[in-house]
Amino acid sequence: MYYFWNKNYKKPFTKSSSKKIINIHLGLSPEYKGSATLLWPFYFLEPQYAGVTNHKITNKTDSGDILHQILPKFSKSDSIHEVSCKLIKKACKDIVKLVKLS
């Protein structure tokens, strides 16, 4: 469950707001959830699973309804860091559009 950082506030994050909450998950869900999700696709030689997922927040880690996914445009010379930067830049642009559509 997601809780606010304040240890005195015990209300689950998902119940704390009446507004929609969208997560920008730096990974392609459901294939990669949790942390370091832009690293693992390259480590396991599965670059097709590198991406960003925008999804609704739920009480389960990176499991909300998927709203939008972003895949990188690879170049031969790209390092893992360059791919990650491309994805984050694209995610920032796309989230603005996604919020306006919500």
MOPESUL-V562761 format. One record per pair of residues at least 12 apart in sequence whose ideal C-beta (glycine too) atoms are under 7 Angstrom apart, sorted by sequence separation. I is the first residue (numbers start at 0). GAP is how many residues later the second one is. D is the distance in whole Angstrom. If there is no record, write none. Layout:
i:I gap:GAP d:D
i:I gap:GAP d:D
This chain:
i:1 gap:12 d:6
i:3 gap:12 d:7
i:25 gap:12 d:5
i:37 gap:12 d:6
i:54 gap:12 d:6
i:52 gap:13 d:6
i:53 gap:13 d:5
i:72 gap:13 d:7
i:53 gap:14 d:4
i:71 gap:14 d:5
i:71 gap:15 d:5
i:52 gap:16 d:5
i:31 gap:17 d:6
i:51 gap:17 d:7
i:69 gap:17 d:6
i:30 gap:18 d:4
i:50 gap:18 d:6
i:51 gap:18 d:4
i:50 gap:19 d:6
i:50 gap:20 d:5
i:69 gap:20 d:5
i:27 gap:21 d:5
i:50 gap:21 d:7
i:69 gap:21 d:6
i:27 gap:22 d:7
i:49 gap:22 d:6
i:27 gap:23 d:4
i:28 gap:24 d:4
i:69 gap:24 d:6
i:27 gap:25 d:6
i:25 gap:26 d:6
i:26 gap:26 d:6
i:28 gap:26 d:6
i:67 gap:26 d:6
i:24 gap:27 d:7
i:33 gap:27 d:6
i:23 gap:28 d:7
i:24 gap:28 d:4
i:32 gap:28 d:6
i:33 gap:28 d:7
i:32 gap:29 d:4
i:23 gap:30 d:6
i:24 gap:30 d:6
i:67 gap:30 d:6
i:66 gap:31 d:6
i:21 gap:32 d:6
i:22 gap:32 d:6
i:28 gap:33 d:5
i:49 gap:33 d:6
i:21 gap:34 d:7
i:22 gap:34 d:5
i:20 gap:35 d:7
i:51 gap:35 d:5
i:19 gap:36 d:7
i:20 gap:36 d:4
i:50 gap:36 d:7
i:24 gap:37 d:5
i:28 gap:37 d:6
i:41 gap:38 d:5
i:51 gap:39 d:4
i:22 gap:41 d:7
i:27 gap:41 d:6
i:38 gap:41 d:7
i:53 gap:41 d:6
i:13 gap:43 d:6
i:12 gap:44 d:7
i:13 gap:44 d:6
i:53 gap:44 d:6
i:13 gap:45 d:6
i:21 gap:45 d:7
i:37 gap:46 d:5
i:11 gap:47 d:6
i:37 gap:49 d:7
i:1 gap:55 d:7
i:0 gap:58 d:5
i:25 gap:61 d:7
i:23 gap:67 d:5
i:23 gap:71 d:6
i:21 gap:76 d:7
i:19 gap:82 d:6
